[in-house]
Amino acid sequence: MGSRTATKDIITLRGSAAIVSEFFGYSANSILYNRGVYPEESFTKVKKYGLPLLLTQDEGVKTFIANLTAQLSEWLESGKLQRVVLVIMSKATGEVLERWNFSIETDNEVLDKGVSREKSDKEIMREIQAIMRQIASSITYLPCLDEPCVFDVLAYTDTDVAVPFTWIESDPKLIANPQMVKLHSFDTKIHKVNTLVSYKNDEWDEQLAKISRSSSKKQSFSACLWRILQPTKIAIDSFTAQQ
């Protein structure tokens, strides 16, 4: 009797970039829906990753996300993208309330030698499913956003990256003394995406935050930070940022 082995799929650099950029598009939609940035009736239900997901029907936001994912795919394929951050802010004050942080690790051997990797598409999908479920359940572990909000998307890239005119200079839009929740990660064997959401502390969280900060180490890295233009408004800055 022949032995059964798990089917592995060939993953190329371009294919991996497409998987990761598409994930960013669906995760952005899911965050905007589940955090109530746009009204529920402006979304429509689709099936993706074996899950029911919500996609915006607002034409401006659809165009914005399409342009975003196209550029991220290009940077992913060139190995220039370090992280992407979706920032949710108060519409009235501009105060940053949440930062959905997606950090990216790229296999340098694939970049340098053009080799491919092997991993089951089903396994990648299961890993993405876990992240999408955590985003969908965010109301259970994040404070309620009880005011109108807007969002921005930031991209941390290598300093030698080519940037289109639709991306302009930005500050990192950090949250002072944030609380953080680490989410699941997924790995195509070429790009690994680690997910973390940080949010503004309520007053009763402050003591817990002080304890957390005293027991953790901050990491710094050099990057260029870009902000994509919104449909009605829209950022390059070499700096050292703190995570």
C-alpha positions as CSV (number, residue, x, y, z in Angstrom):
1,M,0.0,0.0,0.0
2,G,1.4,3.4,-1.0
3,S,1.9,6.0,1.7
4,R,-0.1,9.2,1.7
5,T,1.9,12.5,1.8
6,A,0.6,16.0,2.3
7,T,0.3,17.9,-1.0
8,K,2.6,20.8,-1.2
9,D,2.1,23.7,-3.6
10,I,4.9,25.6,-5.3
11,I,5.1,29.2,-3.9
12,T,7.0,31.8,-6.0
13,L,8.0,35.3,-5.0
14,R,5.3,36.8,-7.2
15,G,2.7,34.3,-6.0
16,S,3.6,35.0,-2.3
17,A,3.4,38.8,-2.9
18,A,-0.1,38.3,-4.4
19,I,-1.3,36.2,-1.5
20,V,0.0,38.7,1.1
21,S,-1.3,41.9,-0.7
22,E,-4.7,40.3,-1.2
23,F,-4.8,39.4,2.5
24,F,-4.1,43.1,3.4
25,G,-7.1,44.1,1.2
26,Y,-9.5,41.7,2.9
27,S,-8.1,42.4,6.4
28,A,-8.5,46.2,5.9
29,N,-12.1,45.7,4.9
30,S,-12.7,43.4,7.9
31,I,-11.2,45.9,10.3
32,L,-13.2,48.9,8.9
33,Y,-16.4,46.8,9.2
34,N,-15.8,45.3,12.6
35,R,-14.5,48.5,14.2
36,G,-17.5,50.5,12.8
37,V,-15.4,53.0,10.8
38,Y,-18.0,52.8,8.0
39,P,-21.8,51.9,8.4
40,E,-22.8,48.3,8.3
41,E,-25.1,48.8,5.3
42,S,-22.2,50.0,3.1
43,F,-20.7,46.5,3.2
44,T,-21.6,43.3,1.3
45,K,-21.0,39.7,2.3
46,V,-18.6,37.5,0.3
47,K,-16.9,34.2,0.9
48,K,-13.1,34.1,1.1
49,Y,-10.6,31.9,2.9
50,G,-13.6,29.6,3.6
51,L,-15.2,32.3,5.7
52,P,-18.0,34.9,5.3
53,L,-16.3,38.3,5.0
54,L,-17.5,41.8,4.4
55,L,-16.3,44.1,1.6
56,T,-17.0,47.8,1.3
57,Q,-19.2,49.0,-1.5
58,D,-18.1,52.6,-1.1
59,E,-16.5,53.5,-4.4
60,G,-13.9,55.8,-2.9
61,V,-12.8,53.2,-0.3
62,K,-12.8,50.4,-2.9
63,T,-10.5,52.4,-5.2
64,F,-8.2,53.3,-2.2
65,I,-7.8,49.7,-1.2
66,A,-7.3,48.5,-4.8
67,N,-4.5,51.1,-5.2
68,L,-3.0,50.1,-1.8
69,T,-2.9,46.4,-2.5
70,A,-1.4,46.9,-6.0
71,Q,1.5,49.0,-4.5
72,L,2.0,46.6,-1.6
73,S,2.3,43.7,-4.0
74,E,5.0,45.5,-6.0
75,W,7.0,46.3,-2.8
76,L,6.6,42.8,-1.5
77,E,7.9,41.3,-4.7
78,S,11.0,43.5,-4.5
79,G,11.5,42.7,-0.8
80,K,11.3,46.4,0.2
81,L,8.2,46.3,2.5
82,Q,8.9,46.0,6.2
83,R,5.4,46.6,7.6
84,V,2.0,48.0,7.0
85,V,-0.1,49.8,9.7
86,L,-3.8,50.6,9.5
87,V,-4.5,53.5,11.8
88,I,-7.9,54.4,13.2
89,M,-8.3,58.0,14.4
90,S,-10.9,60.2,15.9
91,K,-12.6,62.2,13.1
92,A,-13.1,65.2,15.4
93,T,-9.6,65.4,16.9
94,G,-7.3,63.3,14.8
95,E,-6.3,61.4,18.0
96,V,-4.9,57.9,17.2
97,L,-7.1,55.3,18.8
98,E,-5.9,52.0,17.2
99,R,-2.9,50.8,15.1
100,W,-3.3,47.5,13.3
101,N,0.3,46.5,12.7
102,F,1.3,43.9,10.1
103,S,5.1,43.3,10.1
104,I,6.7,41.4,7.3
105,E,9.7,39.0,7.2
106,T,11.0,38.2,3.7
107,D,13.1,35.2,2.8
108,N,16.3,36.8,1.5
109,E,17.4,33.6,-0.3
110,V,14.3,33.8,-2.5
111,L,15.1,37.4,-3.3
112,D,18.8,36.8,-4.0
113,K,18.6,33.5,-5.9
114,G,15.1,33.4,-7.3
115,V,14.3,30.1,-5.7
116,S,10.7,29.0,-4.9
117,R,9.3,27.4,-1.7
118,E,6.7,24.7,-1.0
119,K,3.7,25.0,1.2
120,S,0.1,23.7,1.0
121,D,-2.4,26.4,-0.1
122,K,-4.8,24.9,2.5
123,E,-2.3,25.4,5.3
124,I,-1.8,29.1,4.3
125,M,-5.6,29.5,4.2
126,R,-6.0,28.0,7.7
127,E,-3.4,30.4,9.1
128,I,-5.2,33.4,7.4
129,Q,-8.5,32.1,8.7
130,A,-7.2,32.4,12.3
131,I,-6.3,36.0,11.8
132,M,-9.6,36.9,10.2
133,R,-11.5,35.3,13.0
134,Q,-9.5,37.3,15.5
135,I,-10.3,40.5,13.6
136,A,-14.0,39.6,13.5
137,S,-14.0,39.0,17.3
138,S,-12.1,42.3,18.0
139,I,-15.2,43.8,19.8
140,T,-14.5,41.3,22.6
141,Y,-11.0,42.5,23.4
142,L,-10.8,46.1,22.1
143,P,-12.5,49.2,23.6
144,C,-15.7,50.4,21.9
145,L,-15.1,53.2,19.4
146,D,-18.0,55.4,20.5
147,E,-17.2,58.4,18.1
148,P,-17.0,58.9,14.3
149,C,-13.6,57.6,13.1
150,V,-11.4,57.8,10.0
151,F,-8.5,55.7,8.9
152,D,-5.0,56.0,7.3
153,V,-2.6,53.3,6.0
154,L,1.1,53.6,6.7
155,A,3.9,51.6,4.9
156,Y,7.4,51.1,6.3
157,T,9.8,50.4,3.5
158,D,13.5,50.1,2.8
159,T,15.2,53.5,2.4
160,D,16.0,53.0,-1.3
161,V,12.4,52.2,-2.4
162,A,10.8,53.9,-5.4
163,V,7.6,55.6,-4.3
164,P,4.7,56.8,-6.5
165,F,3.2,60.3,-6.2
166,T,0.1,58.9,-4.4
167,W,2.2,58.2,-1.3
168,I,3.5,61.1,0.8
169,E,5.4,62.0,4.0
170,S,4.0,60.9,7.3
171,D,4.7,60.7,11.0
172,P,4.3,57.2,12.5
173,K,1.0,58.1,14.3
174,L,1.9,56.4,17.5
175,I,-0.3,55.9,20.6
176,A,1.1,57.2,23.9
177,N,1.3,54.3,26.4
178,P,-0.7,51.8,24.3
179,Q,-2.2,48.5,25.3
180,M,-1.3,45.7,22.9
181,V,-2.8,42.4,21.7
182,K,-0.7,40.0,19.6
183,L,-2.7,38.2,17.0
184,H,-1.9,35.1,14.9
185,S,0.7,35.1,12.1
186,F,0.7,33.4,8.7
187,D,3.7,32.3,6.6
188,T,3.9,31.6,2.8
189,K,7.5,30.3,3.4
190,I,8.6,33.5,1.5
191,H,6.7,36.2,3.4
192,K,5.8,35.8,7.1
193,V,3.2,38.3,8.4
194,N,3.0,39.0,12.1
195,T,0.0,40.8,13.4
196,L,-0.4,43.1,16.4
197,V,-3.1,45.6,17.4
198,S,-2.3,48.5,19.8
199,Y,-5.0,50.7,21.2
200,K,-5.5,53.7,23.5
201,N,-5.7,52.9,27.1
202,D,-8.7,53.6,29.2
203,E,-7.7,55.2,32.5
204,W,-8.2,51.9,34.4
205,D,-5.8,50.2,32.1
206,E,-2.9,52.6,32.8
207,Q,-1.5,50.7,35.8
208,L,-1.5,47.4,33.8
209,A,0.2,49.2,30.9
210,K,3.0,50.4,33.2
211,I,3.6,46.9,34.4
212,S,3.6,45.6,30.8
213,R,6.1,48.3,29.7
214,S,8.5,47.6,32.6
215,S,8.7,44.0,31.6
216,S,9.1,44.4,27.8
217,K,12.0,45.5,25.6
218,K,11.4,48.1,22.8
219,Q,12.8,47.3,19.4
220,S,14.0,50.0,17.0
221,F,14.5,49.8,13.2
222,S,15.4,52.2,10.4
223,A,12.9,52.6,7.6
224,C,11.1,55.1,5.4
225,L,7.6,55.8,6.4
226,W,4.9,56.5,3.8
227,R,1.2,57.3,3.9
228,I,-1.1,56.6,1.0
229,L,-3.4,59.4,-0.1
230,Q,-7.0,59.0,0.9
231,P,-9.8,59.5,-1.7
232,T,-10.3,63.0,-0.5
233,K,-6.9,63.9,1.0
234,I,-3.5,61.7,1.2
235,A,2.8,60.7,3.0
236,I,8.5,59.9,3.0
237,D,10.6,60.3,6.0
238,S,13.8,58.5,7.0
239,F,13.7,58.0,10.7
240,T,14.2,55.5,13.6
241,A,10.9,54.4,15.0
242,Q,10.0,52.5,18.2
243,Q,7.7,49.5,18.2
